[in-house]
Amino acid sequence: MEIQAGTAAPDFTLGAHNSDQKVTLSGFKGRAVVVAFMPFAFTGG
């Protein structure tokens, strides 16, 4: 999915990398957030 600059990102939930907690993008509403996705190492993506 490609999103153009300035477009609001869709809400999503992911597991936190260091606990069993879930993190939802909408939980950061009103704060500046940088979202970056990188392919997992050695997956060919």
PDB file of N, H, CA, C and O in Angstrom:
ATOM      1  N   MET A   1       0.847  -1.170   0.000  1.00  0.00           N
ATOM      2  CA  MET A   1       0.000   0.000   0.000  1.00  0.00           C
ATOM      3  C   MET A   1       0.897   1.239   0.000  1.00  0.00           C
ATOM      4  O   MET A   1       1.784   1.368   0.844  1.00  0.00           O
ATOM      5  N   GLU A   2       0.670   2.118  -0.918  1.00  0.00           N
ATOM      6  H   GLU A   2      -0.050   2.013  -1.604  1.00  0.00           H
ATOM      7  CA  GLU A   2       1.440   3.351  -0.977  1.00  0.00           C
ATOM      8  C   GLU A   2       0.557   4.507  -0.523  1.00  0.00           C
ATOM      9  O   GLU A   2      -0.600   4.614  -0.931  1.00  0.00           O
ATOM     10  N   ILE A   3       1.108   5.365   0.320  1.00  0.00           N
ATOM     11  H   ILE A   3       2.048   5.277   0.652  1.00  0.00           H
ATOM     12  CA  ILE A   3       0.387   6.533   0.819  1.00  0.00           C
ATOM     13  C   ILE A   3       1.173   7.770   0.405  1.00  0.00           C
ATOM     14  O   ILE A   3       2.391   7.828   0.572  1.00  0.00           O
ATOM     15  N   GLN A   4       0.477   8.740  -0.127  1.00  0.00           N
ATOM     16  H   GLN A   4      -0.512   8.692  -0.262  1.00  0.00           H
ATOM     17  CA  GLN A   4       1.119   9.975  -0.561  1.00  0.00           C
ATOM     18  C   GLN A   4       1.472  10.837   0.654  1.00  0.00           C
ATOM     19  O   GLN A   4       0.793  10.780   1.679  1.00  0.00           O
ATOM     20  N   ALA A   5       2.531  11.632   0.533  1.00  0.00           N
ATOM     21  H   ALA A   5       3.083  11.679  -0.300  1.00  0.00           H
ATOM     22  CA  ALA A   5       2.953  12.535   1.606  1.00  0.00           C
ATOM     23  C   ALA A   5       1.797  13.457   1.979  1.00  0.00           C
ATOM     24  O   ALA A   5       1.114  13.989   1.104  1.00  0.00           O
ATOM     25  N   GLY A   6       1.583  13.640   3.258  1.00  0.00           N
ATOM     26  H   GLY A   6       2.137  13.208   3.969  1.00  0.00           H
ATOM     27  CA  GLY A   6       0.530  14.519   3.741  1.00  0.00           C
ATOM     28  C   GLY A   6      -0.798  13.832   3.966  1.00  0.00           C
ATOM     29  O   GLY A   6      -1.718  14.431   4.522  1.00  0.00           O
ATOM     30  N   THR A   7      -0.916  12.573   3.539  1.00  0.00           N
ATOM     31  H   THR A   7      -0.168  12.086   3.087  1.00  0.00           H
ATOM     32  CA  THR A   7      -2.152  11.812   3.726  1.00  0.00           C
ATOM     33  C   THR A   7      -2.112  11.130   5.091  1.00  0.00           C
ATOM     34  O   THR A   7      -1.077  10.600   5.496  1.00  0.00           O
ATOM     35  N   ALA A   8      -3.227  11.146   5.789  1.00  0.00           N
ATOM     36  H   ALA A   8      -4.068  11.576   5.460  1.00  0.00           H
ATOM     37  CA  ALA A   8      -3.287  10.466   7.084  1.00  0.00           C
ATOM     38  C   ALA A   8      -3.117   8.962   6.898  1.00  0.00           C
ATOM     39  O   ALA A   8      -3.722   8.366   6.007  1.00  0.00           O
ATOM     40  N   ALA A   9      -2.303   8.366   7.730  1.00  0.00           N
ATOM     41  H   ALA A   9      -1.812   8.850   8.454  1.00  0.00           H
ATOM     42  CA  ALA A   9      -2.087   6.917   7.663  1.00  0.00           C
ATOM     43  C   ALA A   9      -3.304   6.187   8.212  1.00  0.00           C
ATOM     44  O   ALA A   9      -3.954   6.684   9.132  1.00  0.00           O
ATOM     45  N   PRO A  10      -3.624   5.023   7.671  1.00  0.00           N
ATOM     46  CA  PRO A  10      -4.737   4.239   8.231  1.00  0.00           C
ATOM     47  C   PRO A  10      -4.359   3.728   9.619  1.00  0.00           C
ATOM     48  O   PRO A  10      -3.184   3.488   9.897  1.00  0.00           O
ATOM     49  N   ASP A  11      -5.342   3.564  10.478  1.00  0.00           N
ATOM     50  H   ASP A  11      -6.296   3.759  10.252  1.00  0.00           H
ATOM     51  CA  ASP A  11      -5.088   3.053  11.817  1.00  0.00           C
ATOM     52  C   ASP A  11      -4.660   1.590  11.731  1.00  0.00           C
ATOM     53  O   ASP A  11      -5.171   0.839  10.901  1.00  0.00           O
ATOM     54  N   PHE A  12      -3.737   1.191  12.576  1.00  0.00           N
ATOM     55  H   PHE A  12      -3.321   1.801  13.251  1.00  0.00           H
ATOM     56  CA  PHE A  12      -3.300  -0.199  12.635  1.00  0.00           C
ATOM     57  C   PHE A  12      -2.782  -0.510  14.027  1.00  0.00           C
ATOM     58  O   PHE A  12      -2.449   0.398  14.788  1.00  0.00           O
ATOM     59  N   THR A  13      -2.715  -1.782  14.360  1.00  0.00           N
ATOM     60  H   THR A  13      -2.986  -2.520  13.742  1.00  0.00           H
ATOM     61  CA  THR A  13      -2.207  -2.245  15.643  1.00  0.00           C
ATOM     62  C   THR A  13      -1.120  -3.275  15.392  1.00  0.00           C
ATOM     63  O   THR A  13      -1.268  -4.161  14.550  1.00  0.00           O
ATOM     64  N   LEU A  14      -0.031  -3.150  16.129  1.00  0.00           N
ATOM     65  H   LEU A  14       0.089  -2.430  16.813  1.00  0.00           H
ATOM     66  CA  LEU A  14       1.093  -4.080  16.023  1.00  0.00           C
ATOM     67  C   LEU A  14       1.530  -4.497  17.419  1.00  0.00           C
ATOM     68  O   LEU A  14       1.261  -3.796  18.394  1.00  0.00           O
ATOM     69  N   GLY A  15       2.195  -5.625  17.512  1.00  0.00           N
ATOM     70  H   GLY A  15       2.414  -6.194  16.719  1.00  0.00           H
ATOM     71  CA  GLY A  15       2.773  -6.040  18.783  1.00  0.00           C
ATOM     72  C   GLY A  15       4.032  -5.240  19.062  1.00  0.00           C
ATOM     73  O   GLY A  15       4.831  -5.000  18.157  1.00  0.00           O
ATOM     74  N   ALA A  16       4.214  -4.826  20.310  1.00  0.00           N
ATOM     75  H   ALA A  16       3.565  -5.021  21.045  1.00  0.00           H
ATOM     76  CA  ALA A  16       5.427  -4.117  20.708  1.00  0.00           C
ATOM     77  C   ALA A  16       6.616  -5.070  20.609  1.00  0.00           C
ATOM     78  O   ALA A  16       6.477  -6.263  20.881  1.00  0.00           O
ATOM     79  N   HIS A  17       7.769  -4.561  20.228  1.00  0.00           N
ATOM     80  H   HIS A  17       7.883  -3.592  20.007  1.00  0.00           H
ATOM     81  CA  HIS A  17       8.929  -5.436  20.005  1.00  0.00           C
ATOM     82  C   HIS A  17       9.544  -5.963  21.299  1.00  0.00           C
ATOM     83  O   HIS A  17      10.301  -6.933  21.264  1.00  0.00           O
ATOM     84  N   ASN A  18       9.234  -5.342  22.443  1.00  0.00           N
ATOM     85  H   ASN A  18       8.620  -4.553  22.471  1.00  0.00           H
ATOM     86  CA  ASN A  18       9.891  -5.755  23.680  1.00  0.00           C
ATOM     87  C   ASN A  18       8.913  -6.211  24.773  1.00  0.00           C
ATOM     88  O   ASN A  18       9.297  -6.313  25.937  1.00  0.00           O
ATOM     89  N   SER A  19       7.667  -6.481  24.411  1.00  0.00           N
ATOM     90  H   SER A  19       7.354  -6.397  23.465  1.00  0.00           H
ATOM     91  CA  SER A  19       6.696  -6.951  25.397  1.00  0.00           C
ATOM     92  C   SER A  19       5.512  -7.602  24.670  1.00  0.00           C
ATOM     93  O   SER A  19       5.485  -7.677  23.441  1.00  0.00           O
ATOM     94  N   ASP A  20       4.548  -8.065  25.445  1.00  0.00           N
ATOM     95  H   ASP A  20       4.570  -8.004  26.443  1.00  0.00           H
ATOM     96  CA  ASP A  20       3.348  -8.662  24.865  1.00  0.00           C
ATOM     97  C   ASP A  20       2.267  -7.620  24.600  1.00  0.00           C
ATOM     98  O   ASP A  20       1.159  -7.976  24.199  1.00  0.00           O
ATOM     99  N   GLN A  21       2.570  -6.334  24.816  1.00  0.00           N
ATOM    100  H   GLN A  21       3.470  -6.046  25.142  1.00  0.00           H
ATOM    101  CA  GLN A  21       1.589  -5.273  24.621  1.00  0.00           C
ATOM    102  C   GLN A  21       1.340  -5.023  23.140  1.00  0.00           C
ATOM    103  O   GLN A  21       2.171  -5.346  22.290  1.00  0.00           O
ATOM    104  N   LYS A  22       0.184  -4.446  22.850  1.00  0.00           N
ATOM    105  H   LYS A  22      -0.491  -4.184  23.540  1.00  0.00           H
ATOM    106  CA  LYS A  22      -0.165  -4.029  21.497  1.00  0.00           C
ATOM    107  C   LYS A  22      -0.070  -2.513  21.420  1.00  0.00           C
ATOM    108  O   LYS A  22      -0.415  -1.818  22.376  1.00  0.00           O
ATOM    109  N   VAL A  23       0.391  -2.003  20.298  1.00  0.00           N
ATOM    110  H   VAL A  23       0.671  -2.568  19.521  1.00  0.00           H
ATOM    111  CA  VAL A  23       0.516  -0.566  20.069  1.00  0.00           C
ATOM    112  C   VAL A  23      -0.362  -0.214  18.876  1.00  0.00           C
ATOM    113  O   VAL A  23      -0.245  -0.824  17.813  1.00  0.00           O
ATOM    114  N   THR A  24      -1.243   0.770  19.052  1.00  0.00           N
ATOM    115  H   THR A  24      -1.338   1.264  19.916  1.00  0.00           H
ATOM    116  CA  THR A  24      -2.155   1.205  18.002  1.00  0.00           C
ATOM    117  C   THR A  24      -1.796   2.627  17.586  1.00  0.00           C
ATOM    118  O   THR A  24      -1.567   3.485  18.438  1.00  0.00           O
ATOM    119  N   LEU A  25      -1.747   2.878  16.289  1.00  0.00           N
ATOM    120  H   LEU A  25      -1.933   2.181  15.597  1.00  0.00           H
ATOM    121  CA  LEU A  25      -1.385   4.196  15.790  1.00  0.00           C
ATOM    122  C   LEU A  25      -2.309   5.282  16.347  1.00  0.00           C
ATOM    123  O   LEU A  25      -1.843   6.366  16.696  1.00  0.00           O
ATOM    124  N   SER A  26      -3.596   5.005  16.433  1.00  0.00           N
ATOM    125  H   SER A  26      -3.975   4.124  16.150  1.00  0.00           H
ATOM    126  CA  SER A  26      -4.535   6.018  16.932  1.00  0.00           C
ATOM    127  C   SER A  26      -4.260   6.404  18.383  1.00  0.00           C
ATOM    128  O   SER A  26      -4.733   7.445  18.838  1.00  0.00           O
ATOM    129  N   GLY A  27      -3.515   5.596  19.109  1.00  0.00           N
ATOM    130  H   GLY A  27      -3.131   4.750  18.739  1.00  0.00           H
ATOM    131  CA  GLY A  27      -3.135   5.922  20.486  1.00  0.00           C
ATOM    132  C   GLY A  27      -2.182   7.098  20.566  1.00  0.00           C
ATOM    133  O   GLY A  27      -1.965   7.648  21.646  1.00  0.00           O
ATOM    134  N   PHE A  28      -1.607   7.492  19.434  1.00  0.00           N
ATOM    135  H   PHE A  28      -1.784   7.045  18.557  1.00  0.00           H
ATOM    136  CA  PHE A  28      -0.668   8.611  19.379  1.00  0.00           C
ATOM    137  C   PHE A  28      -1.312   9.861  18.788  1.00  0.00           C
ATOM    138  O   PHE A  28      -0.613  10.818  18.457  1.00  0.00           O
ATOM    139  N   LYS A  29      -2.634   9.861  18.654  1.00  0.00           N
ATOM    140  H   LYS A  29      -3.202   9.083  18.923  1.00  0.00           H
ATOM    141  CA  LYS A  29      -3.340  10.994  18.039  1.00  0.00           C
ATOM    142  C   LYS A  29      -2.981  12.296  18.741  1.00  0.00           C
ATOM    143  O   LYS A  29      -2.977  12.377  19.969  1.00  0.00           O
ATOM    144  N   GLY A  30      -2.677  13.325  17.930  1.00  0.00           N
ATOM    145  H   GLY A  30      -2.681  13.259  16.932  1.00  0.00           H
ATOM    146  CA  GLY A  30      -2.314  14.633  18.458  1.00  0.00           C
ATOM    147  C   GLY A  30      -0.828  14.795  18.701  1.00  0.00           C
ATOM    148  O   GLY A  30      -0.380  15.881  19.069  1.00  0.00           O
ATOM    149  N   ARG A  31      -0.051  13.736  18.504  1.00  0.00           N
ATOM    150  H   ARG A  31      -0.415  12.854  18.205  1.00  0.00           H
ATOM    151  CA  ARG A  31       1.401  13.804  18.689  1.00  0.00           C
ATOM    152  C   ARG A  31       2.086  13.494  17.364  1.00  0.00           C
ATOM    153  O   ARG A  31       1.539  12.776  16.526  1.00  0.00           O
ATOM    154  N   ALA A  32       3.266  14.030  17.183  1.00  0.00           N
ATOM    155  H   ALA A  32       3.710  14.613  17.864  1.00  0.00           H
ATOM    156  CA  ALA A  32       4.033  13.744  15.973  1.00  0.00           C
ATOM    157  C   ALA A  32       4.584  12.318  16.056  1.00  0.00           C
ATOM    158  O   ALA A  32       5.147  11.913  17.073  1.00  0.00           O
ATOM    159  N   VAL A  33       4.409  11.567  14.965  1.00  0.00           N
ATOM    160  H   VAL A  33       3.951  11.896  14.139  1.00  0.00           H
ATOM    161  CA  VAL A  33       4.851  10.175  14.918  1.00  0.00           C
ATOM    162  C   VAL A  33       5.528   9.919  13.581  1.00  0.00           C
ATOM    163  O   VAL A  33       5.046  10.368  12.542  1.00  0.00           O
ATOM    164  N   VAL A  34       6.635   9.205  13.604  1.00  0.00           N
ATOM    165  H   VAL A  34       7.027   8.841  14.448  1.00  0.00           H
ATOM    166  CA  VAL A  34       7.287   8.761  12.380  1.00  0.00           C
ATOM    167  C   VAL A  34       7.046   7.260  12.270  1.00  0.00           C
ATOM    168  O   VAL A  34       7.371   6.502  13.184  1.00  0.00           O
ATOM    169  N   VAL A  35       6.480   6.840  11.154  1.00  0.00           N
ATOM    170  H   VAL A  35       6.216   7.456  10.411  1.00  0.00           H
ATOM    171  CA  VAL A  35       6.211   5.418  10.927  1.00  0.00           C
ATOM    172  C   VAL A  35       7.112   4.956   9.793  1.00  0.00           C
ATOM    173  O   VAL A  35       7.062   5.498   8.688  1.00  0.00           O
ATOM    174  N   ALA A  36       7.933   3.953  10.072  1.00  0.00           N
ATOM    175  H   ALA A  36       7.973   3.513  10.969  1.00  0.00           H
ATOM    176  CA  ALA A  36       8.838   3.422   9.050  1.00  0.00           C
ATOM    177  C   ALA A  36       8.701   1.904   9.032  1.00  0.00           C
ATOM    178  O   ALA A  36       8.708   1.261  10.082  1.00  0.00           O
ATOM    179  N   PHE A  37       8.577   1.341   7.848  1.00  0.00           N
ATOM    180  H   PHE A  37       8.571   1.864   6.995  1.00  0.00           H
ATOM    181  CA  PHE A  37       8.493  -0.102   7.695  1.00  0.00           C
ATOM    182  C   PHE A  37       9.709  -0.550   6.894  1.00  0.00           C
ATOM    183  O   PHE A  37      10.029   0.024   5.853  1.00  0.00           O
ATOM    184  N   MET A  38      10.376  -1.577   7.390  1.00  0.00           N
ATOM    185  H   MET A  38      10.116  -2.043   8.235  1.00  0.00           H
ATOM    186  CA  MET A  38      11.556  -2.108   6.710  1.00  0.00           C
ATOM    187  C   MET A  38      11.367  -3.609   6.516  1.00  0.00           C
ATOM    188  O   MET A  38      10.821  -4.282   7.390  1.00  0.00           O
ATOM    189  N   PRO A  39      11.809  -4.129   5.394  1.00  0.00           N
ATOM    190  CA  PRO A  39      11.699  -5.581   5.197  1.00  0.00           C
ATOM    191  C   PRO A  39      12.556  -6.322   6.205  1.00  0.00           C
ATOM    192  O   PRO A  39      13.635  -5.861   6.578  1.00  0.00           O
ATOM    193  N   PHE A  40      12.074  -7.454   6.635  1.00  0.00           N
ATOM    194  H   PHE A  40      11.198  -7.828   6.332  1.00  0.00           H
ATOM    195  CA  PHE A  40      12.823  -8.296   7.556  1.00  0.00           C
ATOM    196  C   PHE A  40      14.100  -8.784   6.872  1.00  0.00           C
ATOM    197  O   PHE A  40      14.075  -9.128   5.690  1.00  0.00           O
ATOM    198  N   ALA A  41      15.183  -8.814   7.583  1.00  0.00           N
ATOM    199  H   ALA A  41      15.204  -8.535   8.543  1.00  0.00           H
ATOM    200  CA  ALA A  41      16.472  -9.212   7.031  1.00  0.00           C
ATOM    201  C   ALA A  41      16.405 -10.586   6.365  1.00  0.00           C
ATOM    202  O   ALA A  41      15.831 -11.523   6.919  1.00  0.00           O
ATOM    203  N   PHE A  42      16.975 -10.695   5.212  1.00  0.00           N
ATOM    204  H   PHE A  42      17.441  -9.934   4.762  1.00  0.00           H
ATOM    205  CA  PHE A  42      17.114 -11.944   4.468  1.00  0.00           C
ATOM    206  C   PHE A  42      15.798 -12.537   3.965  1.00  0.00           C
ATOM    207  O   PHE A  42      15.720 -13.740   3.717  1.00  0.00           O
ATOM    208  N   THR A  43      14.768 -11.710   3.814  1.00  0.00           N
ATOM    209  H   THR A  43      14.831 -10.732   4.016  1.00  0.00           H
ATOM    210  CA  THR A  43      13.494 -12.231   3.315  1.00  0.00           C
ATOM    211  C   THR A  43      13.331 -11.986   1.818  1.00  0.00           C
ATOM    212  O   THR A  43      12.361 -12.448   1.218  1.00  0.00           O
ATOM    213  N   GLY A  44      14.262 -11.272   1.219  1.00  0.00           N
ATOM    214  H   GLY A  44      15.050 -10.897   1.707  1.00  0.00           H
ATOM    215  CA  GLY A  44      14.181 -11.013  -0.197  1.00  0.00           C
ATOM    216  C   GLY A  44      13.205  -9.887  -0.539  1.00  0.00           C
ATOM    217  O   GLY A  44      12.923  -9.649  -1.713  1.00  0.00           O
ATOM    218  N   GLY A  45      12.688  -9.196   0.475  1.00  0.00           N
ATOM    219  H   GLY A  45      12.917  -9.389   1.429  1.00  0.00           H
ATOM    220  CA  GLY A  45      11.721  -8.139   0.247  1.00  0.00           C
ATOM    221  C   GLY A  45      12.354  -6.819   0.195  1.00  0.00           C
ATOM    222  O   GLY A  45      11.670  -5.813   0.008  1.00  0.00           O
TER     223      GLY A  45
END
